[in-house]
C-alpha cells in the first residue's frame, strides 16, 4: 500500500534528511587517499548520533554491519565498510546513508572522487548526477512512476552507460523501504500514479559498461558484472502541489 504523508510529516523526514546532507558535506573534505572505508563509516555513525534522537538506519538492517553502505569503483551498492579497504588516488566511492529520526526515515547517496580521477570516472559521475536531477524533476502529481525511470533513460540516450535495472528506488516513511518500487529504467505513463503526499527515494545507478550485476560472496556487495565503474546518486523526494521537494537537502 502506497502511503501519503502530510506536510508536517514531510518536515520531519526532511529533518532526518538534513542530517544526511550535512554528513555528506563533511565527507567531501574527509574522503581522501589513505582513508579506509571503515574510518568513513565510523565518522558517519558518530555524526548521526551527535544529533539528538538520530539513529543510523542501516546499521543492523537485515543484518548489515555498517552505518553506511560504502561502495568502491565497480561496487554498485551495499559495500561493507572495513578498515582494510583503503581509498587510493583515482578511486570513486559511493556513500549511501540512512537516518531514522523521531520514527521517520530518510535515505540519500552520493558518489565522491578520491583525489584526481580519470575523465571517464568524472563523466560517469556527472551523467549519474544529471540523471538524478531529471528523475526528481519528473516526480510531480499526475505523472507515473514510469516517468521517473523514463527521465533517467532520456539522460543516458547516446551514451554507452548501463542503467542498473535490478536495483530500484522505493517509498520512504515510517519504514526505510516502503511501496512503491521506483525503477531507474521505465516507460512514461507506466506504473502507479504519482500523488501529492508520496515520499520516494530516487536513486539512479549507472555503470560505464554493462547494466548487469552480481553479488559477491559476502552476501551484500553488489558489483557490475563486467567490473566496470559504477556511480550512484540518491535523494529522498516528497511530492507537493508545487512540485518535487528534496527532503535530503542541508
C-alpha positions in Angstrom: 0.0 0.0 0.0 1.3 3.4 -1.0 1.1 5.9 1.9 0.6 9.6 1.6 2.3 12.0 4.0 1.2 15.4 5.3 3.4 18.5 5.1 4.3 18.1 8.8 5.3 14.5 8.3 7.5 15.6 5.3 9.0 18.2 7.6 10.2 15.5 10.0 11.5 13.4 7.2 13.4 16.5 6.0 15.0 16.9 9.4 16.4 13.4 9.1 17.4 14.2 5.5 19.2 17.3 6.6 21.5 15.2 8.9 22.4 13.1 5.9 23.1 16.1 3.7 25.3 17.7 6.2 27.1 14.4 6.8 27.8 14.1 3.0 29.1 17.7 3.0 31.5 16.9 5.8 32.6 13.8 4.0 33.6 15.7 0.9 36.6 17.0 2.9 37.4 13.7 4.5 37.3 11.3 1.6 41.0 11.4 0.5 43.7 8.8 -0.4 44.8 6.7 2.5 41.5 6.8 4.4 39.7 3.5 5.0 36.1 2.8 4.4 35.9 1.7 8.0 37.1 5.2 9.1 34.4 6.8 6.9 31.8 4.6 8.4 32.9 5.4 11.9 32.7 9.1 11.1 29.2 8.7 9.7 27.9 6.9 12.8 29.4 9.5 15.1 28.0 12.3 13.1 24.5 10.9 13.1 24.3 10.0 16.7 25.6 13.5 17.7 22.2 14.8 16.6 19.7 14.2 19.4 17.4 11.3 18.6 19.0 10.4 15.2 19.9 6.8 14.6 21.9 5.2 11.7 19.1 3.5 9.8 21.3 0.9 8.0 23.1 -0.5 11.0 21.7 -3.9 11.7 19.1 -3.6 9.0 18.6 -7.1 7.6 21.9 -7.8 9.4 24.0 -5.2 7.6 27.1 -4.5 9.8 27.8 -0.8 9.0 26.2 2.6 9.5 26.7 3.4 5.8 27.0 1.4 2.6 30.4 2.4 1.1 30.9 1.1 -2.4 34.1 1.5 -4.3 34.7 1.7 -8.1 32.9 -1.3 -9.6 30.8 -1.8 -6.5 27.3 -0.5 -7.2 25.7 -0.7 -3.7 25.9 -2.3 -0.2 29.7 -2.2 0.1 30.6 -3.3 3.7 32.9 -0.8 5.5 36.3 -2.1 6.5 39.5 -0.8 8.0 41.2 -2.9 5.4 39.6 -1.1 2.4 41.9 1.9 1.8 41.0 4.6 -0.7 43.5 5.3 -3.4 44.1 8.2 -5.7 41.7 8.0 -8.7 39.0 5.9 -6.9 35.4 6.8 -6.9 33.3 5.9 -3.8 29.6 5.9 -3.2 28.4 6.6 0.4 24.8 5.7 1.0 23.4 6.8 4.3 20.0 6.4 6.0 18.8 8.2 9.2 15.9 7.5 11.4 14.7 10.5 13.5 11.5 10.6 15.6 10.3 7.4 13.9 10.7 8.7 10.4 13.3 7.7 7.8 15.3 9.4 5.1 17.8 8.0 2.6 20.4 9.6 0.4 23.6 8.6 -1.5 26.4 10.5 -3.2 29.4 9.4 -5.2 32.7 11.1 -4.3 36.0 11.4 -6.2 39.2 10.4 -4.4 41.9 12.8 -5.3 42.3 13.3 -9.1 40.1 10.9 -11.1 40.0 10.0 -14.7 37.9 11.8 -17.3 35.9 8.6 -17.7 35.1 8.4 -14.0 34.2 12.1 -13.8 31.9 11.8 -16.9 30.1 8.8 -15.3 29.6 10.7 -12.1 28.3 13.8 -13.9 25.8 11.9 -16.0 24.5 10.0 -13.0 24.0 13.2 -11.1 22.2 14.7 -14.1 20.0 11.5 -14.2 19.0 12.1 -10.6 18.1 15.7 -11.3 16.0 14.7 -14.3 14.3 12.0 -12.3 13.5 14.4 -9.4 12.1 16.9 -11.9 9.7 14.2 -13.2 8.4 13.5 -9.7 5.2 15.6 -9.9 1.5 14.9 -9.3 -0.1 13.4 -12.4 3.0 11.7 -13.7 3.6 8.0 -13.1 6.4 6.0 -11.5 7.5 5.1 -15.0 8.1 8.7 -15.9 10.9 8.8 -13.3 12.8 5.9 -14.9 12.0 7.3 -18.4 13.8 10.5 -17.3 16.9 8.5 -16.4 16.7 6.7 -19.8 16.5 10.0 -21.6 19.6 11.4 -20.0 21.5 8.2 -20.8 20.5 8.2 -24.5 23.5 8.5 -26.8 25.9 7.3 -24.1 27.4 3.8 -23.5 26.4 3.8 -19.9 24.4 0.9 -18.4 21.4 1.7 -16.3 21.3 -0.7 -13.4 17.8 -2.3 -13.7 17.7 -4.9 -11.0 18.1 -2.4 -8.2 15.3 0.2 -7.6 14.3 3.2 -5.6 11.4 2.9 -3.1 8.9 4.7 -0.9 10.2 6.1 2.4 8.4 7.0 5.6 7.8 5.0 8.8 9.9 2.3 7.2 13.1 2.7 5.2 11.7 0.6 2.4 8.0 1.1 1.5 5.9 0.9 -1.6 6.2 1.6 -4.4 9.3 0.4 -6.1 10.8 3.1 -8.3 12.8 1.5 -11.2 15.5 3.5 -12.9 14.5 2.2 -16.3 10.9 2.9 -17.2 8.3 4.0 -19.7 6.5 7.3 -19.5 2.9 6.8 -18.3 3.7 3.3 -16.8 3.2 2.3 -13.2 1.4 3.8 -10.2 0.1 7.4 -10.5 2.2 9.9 -8.6 0.1 11.8 -6.0 0.7 14.7 -3.6 2.0 13.3 -0.3 4.1 10.4 -1.7 7.7 10.3 -0.5 10.1 8.4 -2.7 13.8 7.5 -2.6 15.0 8.1 -6.2 18.4 6.6 -6.9 19.8 6.2 -10.4 22.8 3.8 -10.6 24.9 3.8 -13.8 27.8 1.8 -14.9 30.5 2.6 -17.5 29.7 -0.8 -19.1 27.0 -3.4 -18.6 23.8 -3.0 -16.8 24.1 -6.5 -15.4 25.2 -7.0 -11.8 26.2 -9.8 -9.4 26.5 -10.1 -5.6 29.8 -11.1 -4.0 30.3 -14.0 -1.6 29.9 -11.7 1.4 26.2 -11.7 0.5 26.0 -7.9 0.4 28.3 -6.2 -2.0 26.7 -5.8 -5.5 29.2 -5.1 -8.4 28.9 -4.6 -12.1 29.1 -8.0 -13.8 32.0 -6.7 -16.1 33.6 -4.9 -13.2 33.2 -1.5 -14.9 33.0 1.7 -12.8 29.7 2.5 -11.2 28.2 5.7 -9.8 25.1 6.2 -7.5 23.3 9.4 -6.5 20.1 9.4 -4.4 17.6 11.8 -2.8 14.5 11.3 -0.8 11.8 13.4 -2.5 8.3 14.5 -1.4 5.6 15.2 -3.9 3.9 18.5 -3.2 1.3 20.6 -5.2 4.2 22.9 -6.1 6.5 20.2 -7.5 9.1 17.9 -6.0 10.6 18.7 -2.6 14.0 17.3 -1.9 14.0 16.1 1.7 17.7 15.3 1.8 19.0 18.8 1.5 21.0 20.7 4.1 
